[in-house]
């Protein structure tokens, strides 16, 4: 809290955020207060130009990037339109993973470390991994 209040690091967030984490547009991040620990992991990045919804009981590891907007491919000085990201309840996002704009993960989706999630897995109850991420195991 000292870094937020005195040094202005992530000062717009109403909840405690570790100083080594980046939270953009905190008003666009929806999560259950019991899961505040997700904002204490080193190196994580919550871009939030668009809305990010994180389901209750979800764990987000270190160095995870959740991205809601990319650069415009025709003009890199511009941002493309933001797309929301939705992560279901009881998911686990492994270390060094990236969730790209418009992705929706259903409940109990496990994202393997280092994965790049480029599409949605709305049914959930699966393990996804790779670049781009694909289902490697269904959970019962």
TIKOLSE-602530 format. One record per residue: x, y, z of N, C-alpha, C in turn; residue number from 0; residue in one letter. Coordinates in steps of 0.1 Angstrom, whole numbers, always signed. Example, Ala and Ser with C-alpha at 12.3 -4.5 7.8 and 13.67 -1.06 7.14 Angstrom:
BEGIN
    nc1    nc2    nc3   cac1   cac2   cac3    cc1    cc2    cc3    k  r
   +132    -57    +78   +123    -45    +78   +132    -33    +78    0  A
   +128    -22    +71   +137    -11    +71   +129     +0    +79    1  S
END
This chain:
BEGIN
    nc1    nc2    nc3   cac1   cac2   cac3    cc1    cc2    cc3    k  r
     +8    -12     +0     +0     +0     +0     +9    +13     +0    0  X
    +21    +12     +6    +29    +24     +7    +33    +28     -7    1  X
    +36    +19    -16    +40    +23    -30    +28    +29    -38    2  X
    +16    +24    -35     +4    +29    -41     +1    +43    -36    3  X
     +1    +45    -23     -3    +58    -18     +8    +69    -18    4  X
    +20    +65    -15    +30    +75    -14    +38    +77    -27    5  X
    +40    +66    -34    +48    +67    -47    +39    +67    -59    6  X
    +26    +65    -58    +17    +65    -69    +17    +54    -78    7  X
    +24    +43    -75    +24    +31    -83    +10    +24    -82    8  X
     +4    +22    -94    -10    +16    -94    -19    +23    -85    9  X
    -18    +36    -84    -26    +44    -74    -41    +45    -77   10  X
    -45    +42    -90    -59    +42    -93    -67    +30    -88   11  X
    -59    +19    -85    -66     +7    -80    -71     +9    -66   12  X
    -83     +5    -63    -89     +7    -49    -84     -4    -40   13  X
    -78    -15    -45    -74    -26    -38    -58    -26    -37   14  X
    -52    -33    -28    -38    -34    -27    -32    -41    -39   15  X
    -22    -35    -46    -16    -41    -57     -1    -41    -55   16  X
     +6    -52    -57    +21    -52    -55    +27    -42    -64   17  X
    +39    -36    -60    +45    -26    -67    +52    -31    -80   18  X
    +54    -44    -81    +61    -50    -93    +50    -56   -102   19  X
    +38    -51   -101    +27    -55   -110    +21    -43   -117   20  X
    +16    -44   -129    +10    -33   -136     -5    -36   -139   21  X
    -13    -26   -134    -27    -27   -136    -32    -14   -143   22  X
    -36    -16   -156    -41     -5   -163    -56     -4   -162   23  X
    -62     +8   -161    -77    +10   -160    -83     +0   -150   24  X
    -80     +2   -137    -86     -7   -127   -101     -7   -126   25  X
   -108     +3   -131   -122     +3   -131   -128     -8   -140   26  X
   -120    -13   -150   -124    -23   -159   -122    -37   -154   27  X
   -117    -39   -142   -113    -52   -137   -124    -56   -127   28  X
   -131    -67   -129   -141    -72   -120   -136    -85   -114   29  X
   -136    -86   -101   -131    -99    -94   -138    -99    -81   30  X
   -138   -111    -74   -143   -113    -61   -132   -109    -51   31  X
   -136   -101    -41   -126    -96    -31   -118   -107    -24   32  X
   -123   -119    -23   -116   -130    -17   -104   -134    -26   33  X
   -103   -130    -38    -92   -133    -47    -82   -122    -49   34  X
    -81   -113    -40    -72   -102    -41    -58   -106    -42   35  X
    -55   -118    -38    -41   -124    -38    -36   -124    -53   36  X
    -45   -124    -63    -40   -124    -77    -33   -112    -81   37  X
    -34   -101    -73    -28    -88    -76    -15    -86    -68   38  X
    -10    -97    -62     +3    -97    -55    +14   -105    -62   39  X
    +11   -110    -73    +21   -119    -80    +31   -110    -88   40  X
    +44   -112    -87    +54   -104    -94    +52   -105   -110   41  X
    +53    -94   -116    +54    -93   -131    +41    -94   -138   42  X
    +30    -96   -132    +17    -98   -139    +12    -85   -145   43  X
     +5    -85   -156     +1    -73   -163    -14    -75   -167   44  X
    -22    -66   -161    -36    -65   -164    -39    -53   -172   45  X
    -40    -54   -186    -40    -42   -194    -53    -35   -193   46  X
    -65    -41   -194    -78    -36   -190    -82    -23   -198   47  X
    -78    -22   -211    -85    -11   -219    -99    -15   -221   48  X
   -102    -28   -222   -115    -34   -222   -118    -41   -208   49  X
   -129    -46   -206   -133    -52   -193   -126    -66   -192   50  X
   -121    -68   -179   -115    -81   -176   -124    -86   -164   51  X
   -130    -98   -165   -137   -104   -155   -130   -117   -151   52  X
   -127   -118   -138   -120   -129   -132   -130   -136   -122   53  X
   -133   -149   -125   -142   -156   -117   -137   -159   -103   54  X
   -146   -161    -94   -142   -165    -80   -134   -178    -79   55  X
   -124   -178    -71   -116   -190    -69   -105   -192    -80   56  X
   -103   -182    -89    -93   -184    -99    -80   -180    -94   57  X
    -69   -187    -98    -56   -184    -95    -48   -179   -107   58  X
    -41   -168   -105    -32   -163   -116    -18   -163   -111   59  X
     -9   -170   -118     +5   -171   -114    +13   -158   -118   60  X
    +26   -159   -116    +35   -148   -119    +36   -146   -134   61  X
    +39   -134   -138    +42   -130   -152    +31   -133   -162   62  X
    +19   -133   -157     +8   -135   -166     +4   -122   -172   63  X
     +1   -122   -185     -4   -110   -192    -18   -112   -196   64  X
    -28   -103   -192    -41   -104   -197    -43    -91   -205   65  X
    -45    -93   -218    -45    -82   -227    -59    -80   -233   66  X
    -64    -68   -234    -78    -66   -240    -77    -58   -253   67  X
    -66    -52   -256    -64    -45   -269    -50    -46   -274   68  X
    -49    -47   -287    -36    -48   -294    -34    -35   -302   69  X
    -23    -34   -309    -20    -23   -318    -28    -25   -331   70  X
    -32    -15   -337    -38    -15   -350    -28    -20   -360   71  X
    -31    -31   -368    -21    -36   -377    -17    -27   -388   72  X
    -26    -18   -392    -23     -9   -403    -15     +3   -398   73  X
    -17     +7   -385    -10    +19   -379     -6    +15   -365   74  X
     +6    +12   -363    +10     +7   -349    +10    +18   -339   75  X
     +8    +30   -343     +7    +41   -333     -7    +41   -327   76  X
    -17    +34   -332    -30    +34   -328    -34    +20   -321   77  X
    -43    +21   -311    -48     +9   -305    -60     +3   -313   78  X
    -60    -10   -315    -72    -16   -320    -83    -15   -310   79  X
    -96    -18   -314   -107    -17   -305   -105    -28   -294   80  X
   -108    -24   -282   -106    -33   -270   -117    -44   -271   81  X
   -114    -56   -266   -123    -67   -265   -122    -72   -251   82  X
   -133    -75   -245   -133    -80   -231   -127    -94   -230   83  X
   -121    -97   -218   -116   -110   -215   -124   -115   -203   84  X
   -129   -127   -203   -136   -133   -192   -130   -146   -188   85  X
   -127   -148   -175   -121   -160   -170   -131   -165   -160   86  X
   -135   -178   -162   -145   -184   -153   -140   -187   -139   87  X
   -149   -192   -131   -146   -196   -118   -137   -208   -117   88  X
   -129   -208   -107   -119   -219   -104   -110   -222   -115   89  X
   -105   -212   -122    -95   -214   -133    -81   -213   -127   90  X
    -71   -217   -134    -58   -216   -130    -50   -211   -142   91  X
    -44   -200   -142    -36   -194   -153    -21   -196   -149   92  X
    -14   -205   -156     -1   -208   -153     +9   -197   -156   93  X
    +21   -198   -150    +31   -188   -151    +35   -185   -165   94  X
    +38   -172   -168    +42   -167   -181    +32   -169   -193   95  X
    +20   -171   -189     +9   -172   -200     +4   -159   -204   96  X
     -2   -158   -216     -8   -146   -221    -22   -149   -226   97  X
    -31   -141   -221    -45   -142   -225    -48   -130   -234   98  X
    -52   -133   -247    -53   -122   -257    -68   -117   -257   99  X
    -70   -105   -264    -83    -99   -264    -94   -108   -269  100  X
   -106   -106   -263   -118   -114   -267   -119   -128   -262  101  X
   -109   -133   -254   -109   -147   -250   -119   -148   -238  102  X
   -126   -159   -238   -135   -163   -227   -131   -177   -223  103  X
   -128   -179   -211   -124   -192   -205   -136   -197   -196  104  X
   -141   -208   -198   -152   -214   -190   -147   -218   -177  105  X
   -156   -222   -168   -151   -226   -154   -142   -238   -154  106  X
   -133   -238   -145   -123   -248   -143   -114   -251   -155  107  X
   -109   -240   -161   -100   -241   -172    -86   -239   -167  108  X
    -77   -249   -169    -63   -248   -165    -55   -244   -177  109  X
    -47   -233   -176    -39   -229   -187    -24   -232   -183  110  X
    -18   -241   -191     -5   -245   -189     +5   -233   -189  111  X
    +16   -234   -182    +26   -224   -181    +31   -221   -195  112  X
    +33   -208   -198    +39   -203   -210    +30   -204   -222  113  X
    +17   -206   -220     +7   -207   -231     +3   -193   -236  114  X
     -1   -193   -249     -7   -181   -255    -21   -184   -259  115  X
    -31   -179   -252    -45   -182   -254    -50   -172   -264  116  X
    -53   -177   -276    -57   -168   -287    -72   -170   -290  117  X
    -79   -180   -285    -93   -182   -287   -100   -187   -274  118  X
   -113   -187   -275   -121   -190   -263   -122   -205   -261  119  X
   -124   -209   -248   -127   -223   -244   -139   -222   -234  120  X
   -151   -219   -240   -162   -215   -231   -168   -227   -223  121  X
   -166   -239   -228   -171   -250   -220   -163   -253   -207  122  X
   -151   -249   -207   -142   -251   -196   -140   -265   -192  123  X
   -136   -268   -180   -134   -282   -175   -123   -289   -184  124  X
   -112   -282   -186   -102   -287   -195    -88   -281   -191  125  X
    -78   -287   -196    -64   -282   -195    -61   -278   -210  126  X
    -56   -265   -211    -52   -261   -224    -37   -256   -223  127  X
    -30   -258   -233    -15   -254   -233    -10   -252   -247  128  X
     +1   -245   -248     +8   -243   -261     +6   -229   -267  129  X
    +12   -228   -279    +11   -215   -286     +8   -218   -301  130  X
     -5   -216   -305    -16   -212   -297    -21   -223   -288  131  X
    -28   -219   -277    -33   -229   -267    -43   -238   -274  132  X
    -43   -251   -270    -53   -260   -275    -56   -270   -263  133  X
    -67   -277   -264    -71   -286   -253    -62   -298   -254  134  X
    -55   -301   -242    -47   -313   -241    -53   -323   -232  135  X
    -63   -319   -225    -70   -329   -216    -83   -323   -211  136  X
    -93   -332   -211   -106   -328   -206   -107   -333   -191  137  X
   -113   -324   -183   -115   -328   -169   -130   -331   -166  138  X
   -132   -341   -157   -146   -345   -155   -152   -337   -143  139  X
END
